[in-house]
Amino acid sequence: MWNLIWLRFWVVVLVMWDRFPLLAEHEQARRWLQFTANIGRADNTIDAYGRAVEDHLRFCALVGADPLTIRADVVAAWIGDMLERPNPRAAKVVHLDSGAGLANATIQQRVVAVRSFYDYLVEDGLRERNPVRRGQSGRRGRRPKQGLVRRVEQAPWIPNETGWQAVLDAAGALSLRNRLMVALAYDGALRREELVRLDVGGFEPAYRLIHLRAVTTKSKRSREVAYGDATSQLFATYLSERRALFGRIDGPLLRSVSRRNYGAGLGLSSWSKIVEGLAEQAGVPCMSTHTFRHLRLTDLARAGWTIDQIALYAGHRDLSTTMRYIHLSGRELAAKLHRCAGASCPHTSPPRSARCSR
């Protein structure tokens, strides 16, 4: 009787175990990932964490180590392996320093996931301590402590005026739906997931506002973003086309026109492919789905928005995250410097007091 009641209220979030065969066979790792899924972590997080621990378990099996007993030296050897192994995407990556070894951000993500796995084992009483050392900040007089992997902060790429104009010219040849996606991605500084999951009911055309539901955002915070006149016209025209194609007006805004998924909501990969083709056509291979977000937030900073206002618009919890999105070009920084120095151009002679005396 009690078993039936227990099963009735036992809700388990489905996990794609076939993606992580080693993890699925490891009892504690499987329980940890199921626990992580059950507490409401995003699907992308579950997938990334699963792949991270799968990689770690594969390395442990290779060196004959048991995750229940390994020490920090095995974790360090695993990190060293990730730093040295061939990068499977090296042929597609444009940065000169990414030909060998996994990207710093990827290694950081995997270390965080594996640390979470070992935290679970410690809490479950299966280990005495976590072998993955944590970094510590230097706040409140504490001495900073470096984590196992040094974080490399690289400013995300954004196009200059010439590159952006090339993107806009290439976007003019896209379908109406895809042009609207480009416009919304920029105007709203939308993440990929937020863009493809837009709902018609979230638009307020009278004020040119979009209400983003908390469930669709990375930070799980609802927020409002705006769009301009040109985007408003694209939106109205697309709604008419959409009604003619699918005979409905509510539900997901962006719908597929392919034979296989006709009328279904657009997927994440579809937007990625659109941007990949747009980047190739415009001759800007560095562009990604996140470029529109970076550029929009940078333009807001150029327009005089405060860091708090930009963070609110972007949906960031931490202002340090917002700072990484804001890029002022070298030309703008030089202009600020010359204005502070009271010079109108970089070739102006320095003040008399700054000249070398002979």
N, C-alpha and C positions, 0 to 999 in steps of 0.2 A: 504493500500500500504506500509506504513512505517513499519507496524507490520510484513508483509511478509519479508521485507528486514532485519529487526531486527532478525527474526527467522532464516533466511538464514545464518547469520554470528554468531549466538549464538551457540558456541561449548561447550558442557558439557562433562566432563570426567565421565565415568560410575563408580559408587561406588556400592559395594555389600551391599545394605541397609539391606538385610535380616540378616546380621551378627550383626547389631546393632539396634534392634527393638525399644528400648526406644529413642535412638538418632534420628532415622528416624521420630519418632512422634513428637519430639521437634523441633519447627520451627527454632529457632536460632541455635541450635546445628547442625541441618541438613544443614543449609546455611553455617555454619562455615566449616564443613567437605567437602562440595562441593567446597567451595572456596579454601581450602587447596589442594584438588585434582586438581582443575583447574590451579593452579599456578605451577604445575609440580612436586609435591612431589612424591617420589617413592611409588610404590604399598605397599611395606612392611610398610612404614611410615604411609600411610593412614590407613592400617589395625590396626597398633599399636595405633595410635591416636584415631581411632574410638572405639576400645575396652577400652581404658583408659577413655574416656568421657562417654561411656556406663556404665562403672562401677561407675563413679562419679554420674551420673544421677540416677542410681539404689539406691545408698546410700541416695541421696537427697530425693527420693520418700519414702524411708524407714523411714526417720526422719521427713518427712513433710516439707522440706525446698525447697524454690524456687531459682533456680540458678541466677535469675535476682536480688535477694535481699539478698542472704546469705552473712554472714560476715566470717572473717578468722577463727572463732571458729568452724564453720561447716566443713571447709576444714581440720582443725587440727583433728577433730573427724573422718573424712574420712580416713586420713592418719593413725590414731591410729587403725582404724578397719583393714586396710591392714596389719598393723604390728602384729595383734593378730589373724587374721583369719587362719584357717588350710590351710597349703600349699598343693594344689592338687597334686603336684609332689613330696611330701616328701618321698614316698617309692622308687622313682627312683633317688633321689639326694644323692650323696655320701658325701657331706660336713656335718660335725657334727652340724653346727650352722644353718641349714636351714630346720629344721623339722617343725617349726611353723612360720606363717607370710610369706608374699610374699618376694621374694628376693629383696635386696636393689636396684639392678639395675632396677628391674621391677617397684618398687615404684618411683624411680627417673624418669623413663620414663613416668609414668602416671602423675606425678606432672607436668612435662614439657608440656605434651599434654593439661592438664586441664588449665594450665597457658595460653597457646596459645588460648584456647577457650575463656577465660575471657578477654584476650587482644582484641580479635575480638569484644566482646560485648562492651568494653570500646570505641574502635574506632567507633563502630556503634552508640554510644550515648545511649546505653541501660543500662549501668552502669557507675557510676562516677569513680570507681577505681577497680583495680584487687585485689581480696581477697587472691590470692596465692602470698605470699611474695617471692621476689627474693633474692638470695645470691649475695654478692659483694666481689670482691677480694680486697686485700690490696695494690694495685698498686698506684703509684703516691701519696704516703703519706696518702691515705685514710685508714680508719679503716675497716678491713674486717668485713663483715656481714654474718652470717650463714643463709643459706636458711632453708626452713621448714624441709628438710630431710638431715641429715648428710650423705655425700657420703662415703661409705666404699670401699676402694681401695684394692682389693685382686689380687695378681699376678696370672694370668691364669696358669693352670697346663701345664707342658711339661714333656715328658717322660725322664727318665735317659737312660744311655747307654743300660742297660739290657732291659728296657721296649721298647725302640726304635727297638732293634734287634728283639724282639718278634713281633713287628708290621710288620717289614720287612719280617720275616719268614712267618707270616700269610698271608701277601699280595701276597706271591709267589703262593698261591693256588687260587687266584682270577682269573677271566676272563681277557683276554688281555685288554679290554676296561677299566675295573676297576683298573687294575695295572697301566695303563697309567694315570688314574685320580689321583691315589695316588702320582705318580711321578710328575705330573704337579702341584698338589696342594702344594707340598713341594718346588719344584724348583722355582716356580713363586710366592710363598707366596700368593696364590690366595684365595680370599674370596669364599664362596659357590656360590654366584650369578655369580661371574666372571668365575668360573670354568665351570659351566654347560652351560654358554652362550658363550663359546669359539667358534669362527668361523674358518673354515679351511683357509679362506682368510687372517686371522690375523697372520698366521705363516710365518716365514721367515727361512726355514730350513738351508739355506747356512750359516747363522750366529747364528742359534739356538735361535732365538728371537720370542717373541709373542707380537704383537701390540694389546693392550687392548683399545677398543673404549670407549670414555667418557660415552656413554649411558649405558654401562654395569658395570661401576664402582660406588661405593658408593659415592665418592667425586665428581663424574661427571668430572673427569680429565682423559684424555687419558695418558697412560704410556706404557713403554716397560719393559718386564721381560725376563729372560733368562732361558734356560733349558740345562741339561748336556748331555753327550754322551749316557748314558744308556736310558734316556728319549727319546733322538732322535731316537734310534733304536726302542723303543716301538712305537713311533709315526709313523714311516715309516711302521712298520708291521701292526699296527692297520688300517692305511689308505688302505692297501691292503685288509685286512679282511672286512673293511667297504664297499669298492667298490664291493666286491663279494656278500655281503649281500644285499646292497641297490641299487647298480648300479649307484651310483652318487658320486661325489667327493667334490662338493661345499656345502655351507650352514653350519648349525651347526655341529661341530665336533662330539659331543657325542650324539649318537642316541639310542633309545630304541629298544630292541629286543623282548619285550613282545608282545603277540598276540593282546592285546587291543590297544597299541600305537606303533605298529611296524613301525620303520623308523622315528618316530617323535623325536624331540629334547628332551633330558633328562630333567626331572624336578628337582626342588630343593630337594624334599622329597626323590628322588631316591638316591642322593648322601648321604643324612643323614642316610638312611637305610644301605647303603654300609658301611659307617664308623661305625655305631652301630654294625653291624655284625663283622667287622674287630676287633673292640675293644673287643668284647666278645671272639672271637677266640684267640686273643693275650693276654687276661687276664689283660687288662688295661682299666677298666670301665670308667676312667676319660676322656678318649680321646673323642674329638668332631671334627667336620669338621674344626674348627678354630685352632686345635692343630698343624696342618701342617704349618700354617702361623706363629704361635708363634715360633715354633721350627726353621723355616727357618730364621726369623729375628734375633733370638738369635744366630744362627750359623754365620750369617753375622757379628754380633758384635764380636763374638769370633775370626773371621777372620781379625779383625782390621778395618772394615768399620766405617766411621764416622757416627754420628747420622743423619746428613743431607743426606748422601748417602742412609742410610737405610730408612729414611722417604720418599725419592724420589722413591725408589724401591717399598715401601709398598703403595704409593699413599696417604700418610697422609698430611693433611693441617697443622696440629699442631704438633710440636715436642713433646709436652707433651703426646700426644697419642702414639707416637713411643716409648717413654720411658716405657710405661706400657707393651709393647710387648717384651722387652728385658730382659731376665732372665739369670743371671750368677749363676751357681750352687754354693752351699756352699763350695764345694771343690775348685772351681776356686777362689772364694773370699778369702778363707783361704790361698791359694798359693800366691795370690797378697800381702796379709798382711805380710806373712812370708818373701817374697822377699823384701818388704819395710823395714822390721825390720832387714834385713841382716841375717835371719836365714834360714837354709835349710830344717828344719822340725819343727813341733810344739813342739817337746820335747827338743829343744835346750835351754840351760840355758840362763836366761836374762842377760843383761850387768851388770857389777859389780855395776854401779851406781844405778841400779834399784833394787838391793837386799836390803832386810831389814837388818839394822845393829842391832846387839845385844849389 
